[in-house]
């Protein structure tokens, strides 16, 4: 891991919640966060075919423009019976004709695709949430941190917490969906989750342990 020679990191995001989450994570370690939004950076096109590629595209764009190390994430859900779809196109499956996002529609789209495959038994409905963080330097060097959580897709959706596909994802070893868990439960999990349950919490844990501990 390359040593960070600055205490300021650019968060390559325009998502206020994500920016605040990362700032809160790195603050106790002596780092401060600026965001691509406050620096008025454009959102680059995510043309990659993997989570790693898209995270790197976003992080490198902000690092080049700011001259500072920049952090970005890319995440999504991969369904085994659908050959890993929607994967990097997770958010795209929720896009509507007016450009907004409807995740209730997206969850139904996944369920319909599973029905077409005859995937009705739990063992046929396995999936995982993936989050990849990329830390990029202005010279093009990158480090990546990947977090995953395995689970099963349930139907109908349960719970109104979280966002995206959370109400249909039941993580292994749990009897509730992410949509039925609060943020703290998703972050820390239970005794068998190693102190981090969600894919994002697991990626952040790796980032803090190996990326900021130098």
N, C-alpha and C positions, 0 to 999 in steps of 0.2 A: 504493500500500500504506500503510495506516495504521500509524503508529509505535507500537510496544509501549511502554507507560510502566511496565511491571512486569517483573521478572525471574522471576516465577512463572507457570507455565501449567498449567491443569488439563487432564489427559488424560481425555477423556470416554469411558472404557472400564472394563470389569471384567475384561479379558483381561490376565493378568499378563505374558505374553510381549510383547504389544503395548505395554504401559505401559513395560516395561524398554527396549524398542527405541527408543521416542520419547525417553525420559529420556537414553539414551546418545547419541542424535543431537543433542539440544539442549544437553547439559551443557557441551561444549567451547566453546559460544558464550556461556556465562555465564548460561544459563537453568536453572531447576530445575522439576521436574514434580511435581504432586500428581495423584492419580487420583480418578475418580468413586467407585471402590471404597473407597478409604481414607476418603473423605468421606461414605461411606454414602448416596450418591445412588441413587435408583431408576433402572432402565433404562427410558428412554422408549419408547413404541410407535413403531416405524419405519413410518409410514403413507405415506411418499413413494413416488413412482413413478419417481424418478431417483436415481442415486447422490448427486448434489448435494443433493437434498432431504433424504435420510435422514442424510447427514453433518451437515447444518445442524440438523436436529431434535436430534441428540445433542449437538452442540457448544453450541447455544443453551440447552438445558436445563441443562447444567453451568455455563455462564457466568451464567445468571440466578440459580442457587442459590448459587454461590460468590462472585459479584461480581468474578471474575477472567476474563481471556481464557481460552478453552477450545478445545481441539483435538480433533476427532473424525475418523474415517475411515469410509468405506463402500466396499466393494469386491465384485467378483464377476466372473463369466465370461459373455461374450456370444457366442453361436454364430450365425453368419450364416445358416446353413440353417434355423435354428429361429427366425428373425425376432428375433434378439437375446436369446432366452431362454437360460438362466434369468435373466440380468441381475441386477436388484435382489433377485430371489428365489433367488439362488444357494444360500444356506444352507438355505432352506426345502425345496429339492429333496432335501436330505439328512436331513430330519426323519423320525423313526420314530414308531410308534404310542405308544411310551413316553416321547416327548419328547426322546430323545437324537438324535445325528446320526451317520449312517452314510454317509460319502463314497464308499465302494466302491459302495454302492447308488445314490448320486447319479450317479456316473460311468457306471454301467450304464444308468441311466435316460436320460442324454444319448445314449449309444450306441444304445439302442433307438429313440429318437426320430429319430436320424440314419438308422438303417436303414429306418425307415418312409418317410423322404423319399428313399430310394435314394441317399443321400450316401455313396458308397464311395471315390471318388477324392479325393486330397489337396486338389485345388482346390475341392471341394465341402464341405470340412470346416474351413474357415477360422474362426478365432475370435480373441477378444482378451480379455485380463485388464484390468480397469479398477480404479483406485483413486482416490478423491476425498477429499482432506483438506479440512476446513473449520475455519478459525480464527474463533471468534465472540467478540464483546465483550458485556458485560452490557447495553449500550444497544441491542443487536440488530444491530449492524453485523457483516458476515461477509466473509471472503475465502476463495476456494476455489483448490485446486491439484490438477490432474488429471494422472494418469499412466496411460499405456496401453502394452501390449506385444502386438504381433500374433503369431499363430502358427497352427498346425494341430493338430487333435485326432487322436491316434493310438489304435489299439486292437490288442492288449490294453494295459493300463496298464504303464508301465515305471518302476521305481525306487520306493524306500520313504522318500525324503527329503521334506522340505516337508510340506504338508498339503493338505487339500481336493482340488481337481481337478488338482493338480500332476502326477501320474503320467500323465495323458493329454494334457498340453499341451506341445507342442514349439515353442519360440519360433523365429521366422524367423531364418535364418542360423545355426542350431545343429542338431546331429544328435542331441541328447539332450533328454529332457523335463525340466521343472522338478523332477520327482520323482527325477531322476538327478543333480541339481546340489546342492551344499551351499549354505548360506546366503550365504557370501561370493561364490560364483560368481553366484548369482541377483542379488545386490546390484550387483556391479561389471560382470559380463558380459565380453565380449571387446573387441577393438580397435574394432569397428564399433558398439558399443552406447553410446558416449558416456559411459562411466563409471557407467552404471546400466542394468541389464537388466530387472528385474522392475517391474511396474506400481507397486508400493508404493515401491520405491527411486526411481523416476522422479518420483513425486508428492512424496516427501520431499526430493528434490534441489531441486525448484521451491520448496518451502516454505522450505528453508534459504536458497536463493539470493535469493529475492524477499521472503520473509516475515520472515526474521530478520537480514537484512543491513543494516537501517536503524540 
